[in-house]
């Protein structure tokens, strides 16, 4: 389903996460990981596909709970 949650190859990824690659004919849908700041990759056919965000995810190096060199208790 195209819309606000639909992105075309070549656009910049605004939210890292798992995306469904949806072909216009509805056949061969699969999932990929796309990273914020990178471009959505081209498809082999070069047309007729878009990306839909399925699950957003924060990169480990950007997650507040994983930053710093705080001591960890045993």
Secondary structure, DSSP 8 states (H G I E B T S, - for coil): --STTEE-TTSB-SS-EEEEEEETTS-S-EEEEE-TTSB----SSSSSEEEEEEEE---GGG-GGG-S------
